[in-house]
Amino acid sequence: MQKKEALSFIKTNRNFNLLWASQILSQITVNMINFVMATRIYEKTGSTLAVSFLWVFYAMPAFFLGPFSGFLVDLWSRRKTLLYSNFLQGVTMLMFLLIGNHIYLVYPIVFLYSLLNQFYNPAEAASIPWLVKKKDLPMANSLFLLTAQSALVFGLGFSGILMRLFGKNNPVILSAVSLFAAALAVYFLPQNEPGRKNLANSFSRFLGGIRAGYLFVKNTKIILFPLLLMVFFQVFLVILGVTIPGISRDILNIEIQDAGPLLIMPIGIGALLGALFMTRIASKFRKRVLMKNGFWAVFGVLLLFSLLIPLLGQFKILFAIPLMLVLGLAGFFIVVPNQTLVQENTPPQMRGRVYGTLGFFGNLITLPCLLFTASIVDIIGSKLFVFVAALIVLLMILTFDTIERYILAADVKMTENPLTVKQ
């Protein structure tokens, strides 16, 4: 993405800028409030399991409603869906001010916020082609991806600082104001929306599309393995997120509010460095080499966190920060080549269904794994759990080549006896 082209696009696309502003404010809000509430739950309970339920309640609407929300949004006005979703999410934010010491009231409020998000997200994605010319879609999508990543770092990284400087309720009030501002931005979008498609048979076609996507993934091993790898890494990231409060207290001996700037921001910076290096080395190394080296780096970071960092006394955090930066860099080297592999081997007409299958089964697997591992962390402690996690990553690396050979052999057989998948 060239800087001059991006600036020119932004200057000449007022309606996109309104939608973009809504996305930025919404993304910062959700990351900020997740960190704030996780911090408050852990301070009150000292339980990793209690923190994990925050993610469970946030994920439940996506699990039950996510596959159908896009269909429902197609029945409504996108502008009004964005407007009402942002406004009601702002009201939902204000509910956090009323919970007082009843910390478990956080869970239903988070559930309500996520429920509204199931309508906001597909309406937002569907609005981009409406507001942007076809030739400008790559630029628009790149800007959305860039701000989503930046909002993750900003929302998680600075919320702890805001809590220290202005009190625990300040991020909540700021989040509510941001969402009301996001609602105001989409209010000024055009009202002359494109006509609706004929939806008489859309739902049956929708269900048929889900089945076709599942069969394609199941029967195409070269797609199945990368998707399983992405699910594994998604589970790993979620578990890492809910264990950060425990790692902060038990391993690094720092306040939970400081985990944002000291741990999460270095991960984000590492990911940005990964984006810089990836463009230079992607053509020099095979994707499997980049992914495998990424997993080796993750293994090294976890091993050092469990065995070396606890021995460093007051110098713990000085070594922890660069390790988290390496973790962000390694994650980028795993995710991007893996996604590229999926995209290269998936027909264009199947990509949406493949990623829909990934999202559904990712949530399906993550929920029980998260609850199980959070319970284990409460029993054995963060130090031993990080060491066990390192061993699991090592096992993944040692079986990497064997699994790849099996998949390539399976795909050769599939080519010799092709299966017809409904497109």
FENRATA-V796103 format. One record per residue. N is the residue number from 0. RES is the residue in one letter. PHI is phi in whole degrees, 0 to 359 (none if undefined). PSI is psi in degrees with one decimal (NA if undefined). OMEGA is omega in degrees with one decimal (NA if undefined). Layout:
n: (N,N)
res: (RES,RES)
phi: (PHI,PHI)
psi: (PSI,PSI)
omega: (OMEGA,OMEGA)
This chain:
n: (0,1,2,3,4,5,6,7,8,9,10,11,12,13,14,15,16,17,18,19,20,21,22,23,24,25,26,27,28,29,30,31,32,33,34,35,36,37,38,39,40,41,42,43,44,45,46,47,48,49,50,51,52,53,54,55,56,57,58,59,60,61,62,63,64,65,66,67,68,69,70,71,72,73,74,75,76,77,78,79,80,81,82,83,84,85,86,87,88,89,90,91,92,93,94,95,96,97,98,99,100,101,102,103,104,105,106,107,108,109,110,111,112,113,114,115,116,117,118,119,120,121,122,123,124,125,126,127,128,129,130,131,132,133,134,135,136,137,138,139,140,141,142,143,144,145,146,147,148,149,150,151,152,153,154,155,156,157,158,159,160,161,162,163,164,165,166,167,168,169,170,171,172,173,174,175,176,177,178,179,180,181,182,183,184,185,186,187,188,189,190,191,192,193,194,195,196,197,198,199,200,201,202,203,204,205,206,207,208,209,210,211,212,213,214,215,216,217,218,219,220,221,222,223,224,225,226,227,228,229,230,231,232,233,234,235,236,237,238,239,240,241,242,243,244,245,246,247,248,249,250,251,252,253,254,255,256,257,258,259,260,261,262,263,264,265,266,267,268,269,270,271,272,273,274,275,276,277,278,279,280,281,282,283,284,285,286,287,288,289,290,291,292,293,294,295,296,297,298,299,300,301,302,303,304,305,306,307,308,309,310,311,312,313,314,315,316,317,318,319,320,321,322,323,324,325,326,327,328,329,330,331,332,333,334,335,336,337,338,339,340,341,342,343,344,345,346,347,348,349,350,351,352,353,354,355,356,357,358,359,360,361,362,363,364,365,366,367,368,369,370,371,372,373,374,375,376,377,378,379,380,381,382,383,384,385,386,387,388,389,390,391,392,393,394,395,396,397,398,399,400,401,402,403,404,405,406,407,408,409,410,411,412,413,414,415,416,417,418,419,420,421,422)
res: (M,Q,K,K,E,A,L,S,F,I,K,T,N,R,N,F,N,L,L,W,A,S,Q,I,L,S,Q,I,T,V,N,M,I,N,F,V,M,A,T,R,I,Y,E,K,T,G,S,T,L,A,V,S,F,L,W,V,F,Y,A,M,P,A,F,F,L,G,P,F,S,G,F,L,V,D,L,W,S,R,R,K,T,L,L,Y,S,N,F,L,Q,G,V,T,M,L,M,F,L,L,I,G,N,H,I,Y,L,V,Y,P,I,V,F,L,Y,S,L,L,N,Q,F,Y,N,P,A,E,A,A,S,I,P,W,L,V,K,K,K,D,L,P,M,A,N,S,L,F,L,L,T,A,Q,S,A,L,V,F,G,L,G,F,S,G,I,L,M,R,L,F,G,K,N,N,P,V,I,L,S,A,V,S,L,F,A,A,A,L,A,V,Y,F,L,P,Q,N,E,P,G,R,K,N,L,A,N,S,F,S,R,F,L,G,G,I,R,A,G,Y,L,F,V,K,N,T,K,I,I,L,F,P,L,L,L,M,V,F,F,Q,V,F,L,V,I,L,G,V,T,I,P,G,I,S,R,D,I,L,N,I,E,I,Q,D,A,G,P,L,L,I,M,P,I,G,I,G,A,L,L,G,A,L,F,M,T,R,I,A,S,K,F,R,K,R,V,L,M,K,N,G,F,W,A,V,F,G,V,L,L,L,F,S,L,L,I,P,L,L,G,Q,F,K,I,L,F,A,I,P,L,M,L,V,L,G,L,A,G,F,F,I,V,V,P,N,Q,T,L,V,Q,E,N,T,P,P,Q,M,R,G,R,V,Y,G,T,L,G,F,F,G,N,L,I,T,L,P,C,L,L,F,T,A,S,I,V,D,I,I,G,S,K,L,F,V,F,V,A,A,L,I,V,L,L,M,I,L,T,F,D,T,I,E,R,Y,I,L,A,A,D,V,K,M,T,E,N,P,L,T,V,K,Q)
phi: (none,280,298,295,296,296,296,296,297,295,294,254,230,299,295,298,299,295,294,297,299,298,296,300,296,292,295,299,299,295,289,295,288,298,292,298,290,298,296,294,295,291,298,280,250,67,243,293,298,297,294,296,293,299,291,300,291,288,275,303,299,294,290,271,255,310,297,250,295,298,297,294,298,297,275,246,288,295,301,291,298,297,297,293,297,298,296,292,293,298,297,299,303,296,298,298,288,261,282,57,272,276,296,285,290,302,298,296,291,297,300,297,300,294,301,294,294,295,264,294,299,293,294,296,297,287,278,298,296,288,263,235,295,303,291,262,299,301,295,298,293,296,296,296,295,299,288,297,292,294,295,298,292,292,297,284,286,263,296,296,295,297,297,290,280,236,101,288,275,300,298,293,297,298,296,297,298,298,290,295,293,296,297,296,297,286,300,271,291,299,268,275,284,295,296,283,286,288,257,301,246,296,293,294,295,298,296,296,294,298,297,297,297,297,295,298,296,297,266,245,295,289,266,299,296,300,293,297,296,294,296,302,289,297,299,300,294,295,296,301,299,282,267,302,302,292,297,300,280,275,257,264,55,241,291,298,299,276,295,300,290,269,242,284,298,300,298,297,296,298,295,295,296,300,298,291,286,299,295,269,248,301,277,264,230,291,300,297,293,297,295,295,295,299,293,298,294,299,302,298,297,296,296,294,296,275,252,264,306,299,267,266,59,288,265,306,293,296,271,291,300,294,295,293,298,297,298,296,297,296,300,295,289,274,288,294,299,294,296,298,299,296,296,291,254,246,301,307,287,253,297,299,290,296,288,295,297,300,298,294,287,299,293,299,277,295,303,294,297,296,296,295,291,297,296,297,300,296,276,261,91,291,298,293,294,298,295,298,298,298,294,296,297,298,298,300,295,293,263,302,293,297,296,296,296,297,292,297,294,296,288,296,296,294,292,289,235,300,257,274,248,297,271)
psi: (115.0,139.7,-44.6,-41.8,-40.2,-45.2,-40.8,-41.3,-43.9,-40.0,-29.2,7.9,78.1,-45.8,-38.4,-40.5,-36.4,-45.1,-40.0,-42.4,-41.3,-42.1,-45.0,-48.9,-40.3,-42.8,-44.3,-41.8,-49.8,-38.5,-38.2,-47.2,-32.3,-43.0,-42.9,-46.5,-36.5,-40.3,-45.7,-39.4,-44.1,-38.6,-35.1,-37.0,-28.4,19.2,126.0,-33.7,-41.3,-38.2,-38.5,-30.5,-22.9,-45.5,-37.8,-47.4,-30.2,-32.6,-23.7,-44.9,-36.8,-33.8,-44.5,-36.7,-24.9,-46.9,-20.1,-12.1,-37.0,-39.6,-42.9,-40.4,-33.0,-19.2,-15.8,171.8,126.6,-42.6,-46.6,-35.3,-45.4,-44.5,-52.6,-37.5,-48.8,-44.6,-46.8,-31.7,-35.9,-42.7,-39.9,-39.9,-41.6,-23.9,-28.3,-24.6,-13.8,-4.4,-24.8,-127.8,-1.9,74.0,-27.7,-8.3,-12.4,-38.9,-52.4,-29.9,-41.6,-39.3,-45.1,-43.3,-46.4,-35.0,-44.5,-32.8,-27.3,-21.4,-33.6,-47.3,-50.7,-32.0,-38.7,-48.5,-38.2,-19.1,-22.0,-51.1,-24.1,-37.3,-12.8,141.5,152.8,-40.1,-18.2,1.4,-42.6,-39.7,-44.7,-44.7,-35.7,-42.4,-40.3,-42.3,-42.7,-46.2,-30.2,-43.0,-41.5,-38.6,-33.1,-47.5,-45.0,-48.0,-46.3,-37.1,-38.3,-11.6,-38.1,-38.7,-42.9,-38.9,-39.5,-40.2,-38.5,2.1,164.9,-24.8,-14.6,-45.8,-30.9,-47.1,-43.2,-39.2,-43.1,-44.6,-40.6,-41.2,-37.1,-36.1,-37.4,-39.6,-40.5,-38.2,-48.1,-16.9,-32.2,6.8,156.9,146.7,-13.8,75.4,157.4,153.2,152.4,150.0,163.5,112.1,17.4,-41.9,16.9,-39.3,-41.1,-38.8,-35.8,-47.6,-38.7,-35.9,-39.6,-45.6,-41.9,-41.0,-41.8,-45.6,-38.2,-46.5,-44.1,-38.2,-6.4,94.4,-29.7,-15.7,-37.3,-45.1,-48.9,-36.8,-40.8,-37.2,-40.3,-39.0,-44.3,-45.3,-33.4,-44.8,-42.5,-44.3,-40.7,-43.6,-41.3,-41.2,-44.0,-17.0,-7.0,-41.7,-41.3,-39.8,-41.0,-45.0,-47.4,-31.2,-46.2,-14.9,45.3,161.5,147.5,-35.0,-26.0,-6.3,-31.8,-62.2,-29.4,-25.1,-48.6,-42.1,-41.1,-34.1,-44.2,-41.2,-38.9,-39.8,-39.5,-38.2,-36.7,-40.7,-37.1,-45.6,-30.6,-39.3,-23.2,-30.2,-7.0,-35.8,-9.2,-20.6,148.8,152.9,-41.3,-33.1,-43.9,-44.5,-43.6,-41.7,-34.4,-43.1,-36.5,-39.7,-41.4,-44.7,-45.2,-42.5,-46.7,-39.8,-44.1,-37.2,-35.9,-30.5,-38.4,-49.1,-43.2,-16.6,-2.7,0.5,-128.3,-8.3,7.3,-52.1,-29.2,-32.0,-27.5,-38.4,-51.4,-29.2,-40.3,-34.5,-43.4,-37.0,-42.8,-40.8,-44.1,-40.7,-40.1,-39.1,-19.1,-48.9,-48.2,-50.4,-34.5,-45.2,-39.1,-40.1,-42.7,-45.7,-39.1,-28.3,9.4,126.3,144.1,-38.4,-9.3,-7.3,-42.7,-41.9,-35.0,-45.6,-28.5,-41.4,-41.0,-47.3,-42.4,-52.3,-26.2,-46.5,-39.4,-40.6,-35.9,-40.5,-55.9,-36.8,-40.2,-47.8,-39.7,-49.6,-34.4,-38.6,-40.8,-41.9,-42.3,-28.5,-48.2,-14.0,161.4,-37.6,-51.1,-35.0,-41.1,-37.8,-44.2,-40.2,-38.1,-41.2,-37.2,-42.5,-39.8,-42.3,-39.4,-42.7,-43.7,-26.0,-0.5,-51.0,-39.3,-45.1,-40.2,-41.4,-39.0,-41.9,-43.4,-40.2,-40.6,-38.0,-29.7,-43.8,-38.8,-35.0,-37.1,-32.3,71.1,142.2,135.8,121.8,129.3,127.4,NA)
omega: (-179.3,-176.3,-178.1,178.9,179.7,-179.6,178.8,179.2,-178.3,-177.9,-172.2,-177.4,-177.4,-176.9,175.5,-179.2,177.5,178.3,-179.9,178.4,177.5,179.8,-178.9,-178.2,-179.6,-178.6,178.4,-177.9,-174.7,178.8,179.1,-174.6,176.3,179.9,-178.8,-178.0,175.4,178.7,-178.7,178.7,-177.5,177.3,-177.1,-172.2,-174.4,-173.8,173.9,178.0,178.6,177.2,-178.0,179.1,174.3,178.6,-179.8,-179.1,177.0,-175.3,-174.3,178.1,178.0,-179.0,-174.9,-173.3,-174.4,-178.8,-174.6,-172.6,179.1,177.2,-178.9,-179.6,178.0,179.7,-172.1,172.3,-179.6,-179.9,-179.2,177.5,177.6,-177.6,-176.9,-179.9,179.8,-177.8,-178.9,174.4,174.8,176.1,178.6,177.6,-178.2,177.8,179.0,-179.8,-174.0,-171.8,178.7,179.8,-179.9,-168.7,-176.6,172.3,176.0,-171.9,179.0,178.7,176.8,177.4,-180.0,178.8,-179.0,177.5,177.6,-179.7,179.4,176.1,-179.3,-172.7,178.4,177.2,177.8,-179.2,-179.2,-177.6,-177.2,178.6,177.9,-172.7,-173.1,176.2,-175.8,-177.9,-178.8,-177.8,178.2,178.8,-179.2,-179.9,177.5,178.4,178.1,179.5,-180.0,-177.7,176.3,178.6,-179.8,179.1,177.2,-179.6,-177.0,-176.4,-179.5,-173.9,-172.8,-178.9,176.6,177.8,178.5,178.5,179.9,-174.5,-169.6,179.7,-172.6,-177.7,-177.2,178.1,179.0,179.6,178.8,179.1,178.8,178.7,-180.0,-179.2,175.4,175.8,177.3,176.8,178.7,-179.7,-177.5,176.3,-177.1,174.0,-179.7,178.0,-179.9,-178.2,177.4,-178.8,179.1,175.4,173.1,-172.9,-175.7,-178.4,-174.1,-174.1,178.6,176.2,179.0,179.2,177.1,178.2,178.2,-179.7,179.6,178.5,179.0,-179.1,179.3,179.5,-177.6,-173.9,-179.0,-171.6,-179.9,171.7,-176.4,-177.3,176.5,178.8,175.9,177.5,178.5,176.7,178.2,-177.9,175.7,177.0,-179.9,-178.3,179.5,179.2,177.1,-179.5,-177.4,178.0,-179.7,176.1,178.7,177.0,179.4,-175.3,-169.6,-176.2,-174.2,-179.2,176.6,176.6,-176.4,-179.8,-177.9,-179.4,179.8,-178.4,-173.5,-176.9,-173.3,179.8,175.3,175.7,178.5,178.4,177.3,177.9,177.7,175.1,176.7,177.7,179.7,-177.0,-175.4,-179.2,-176.9,-172.7,-176.0,-177.7,-176.5,-176.1,175.4,-177.8,-179.0,178.4,178.3,-179.1,-178.1,176.7,175.3,178.4,175.8,178.7,177.3,178.2,-179.8,179.9,-179.0,179.7,179.1,178.9,-176.6,-173.7,-174.0,-174.3,-179.5,-176.9,-169.8,175.9,-176.2,-179.8,-176.4,-172.2,178.9,177.4,-177.6,-176.4,178.4,176.9,177.6,175.6,177.1,178.9,176.9,177.7,-179.4,179.3,178.4,-179.2,175.6,-170.0,-172.6,176.8,-179.9,177.8,178.3,178.5,178.3,-177.7,-178.0,-175.0,179.0,176.0,-177.0,-176.5,-178.7,-171.2,179.8,-179.2,178.2,179.9,173.0,176.1,177.6,-178.7,-177.7,-176.9,173.7,177.2,-178.4,-177.9,-175.0,-175.5,179.7,178.6,-179.2,-178.8,179.7,-176.7,177.1,176.5,178.7,179.5,179.0,-177.6,-172.4,-179.9,-173.9,-175.9,-178.5,-179.9,178.7,177.6,177.7,177.8,177.2,179.5,178.0,177.0,178.2,177.6,177.2,-179.4,-176.2,179.2,-174.9,-176.4,-179.7,179.5,-179.3,179.3,178.4,-177.3,179.4,177.9,179.2,-179.0,174.5,178.1,-179.2,178.4,178.8,178.3,-172.0,174.6,179.3,178.0,-179.7,-176.9,NA)
